[in-house]
């Protein structure tokens, strides 16, 4: 079965619209963590390890199971990012930072995982890999992408730990970072 790149691009655009259309925080953060940008850089490089080698194969036939699994990953990721941003509300922002009135959000998807937006990013990465990924490149991309997520999780958890102390520690014991059922 053949799948054009427009299908992948369409799901990515739907996912990104969740990020773009949600209103951003207007207040000045009281604490920032610029080290998280290194995580973003590694995530972007990891994505390029999947997308760039595939550019000459975008219209080749793809097995039906890959289309179904990739679509499922993409749709779950879209739903997860939407729910995560909605529950964060005015606290949502791209950079790792704390606002003056920052609250520890533990409702919605945050009951299951502490970083649903990173889980959604991983879902989109897996979708892209299933639909256009090529060996040996996608495993390298996955390693870089996961390293980027781990950096961002570590930085953000540090900010939240410093702000919320034992309440945050209790939450981390109960709720995994971004992969349900894995601690």
Steps between C-alpha positions, in 0.01 A plus 500: 500500500632845413470802726601851393700726727194725520343251740793531741509876457125524561520317834803705605313822415198387705735426790679833470174694483435387857821678603457809285133579563512477877559841661848541646586628846525878512680541834874506548636171638665523842736212424625373164705195405682569174674158512174354372577650159770235454224242524304680230808504274553124543132431433515699175818323387340165586200585282725593211663155523159356412371755250806587289603144400138426409456792262569286191256229616192704595275348237619138525252236614469455877364193675143537628605418857745793494231737375256385770759511781636836384154650473410373847818654647425830329137517611584409860776765495259766374250417774770487768659835410159664489403365843840586648490860384138540602573383856810719528291798395680833527812326633577338164810631325773362279790591726564332833402765755290570807250783518433703816167322549615158376296204620580128499253354248406141581164475324402358162788328323731611783338232717655235272829663392683810622595620152218419255625753246833315479310172468309661213828608339622142525174382344551732204860384467383136495229586247756660270739207546231245419386688191830617348787372716793313348772285652764568626395861556187481715666320796762776511222758482308325777806499728554873444130576540471308828817664631342838425181405683698372798690831522176697491329275756799526733511880473126547545483253787780695667302823473185336637692323779652830612160669499271230642738283707345197669172537310689461173707209638184316600357554152817365334475183708145444377513625139763411234669771295372451142454128437204349685580191706877571484681671785 
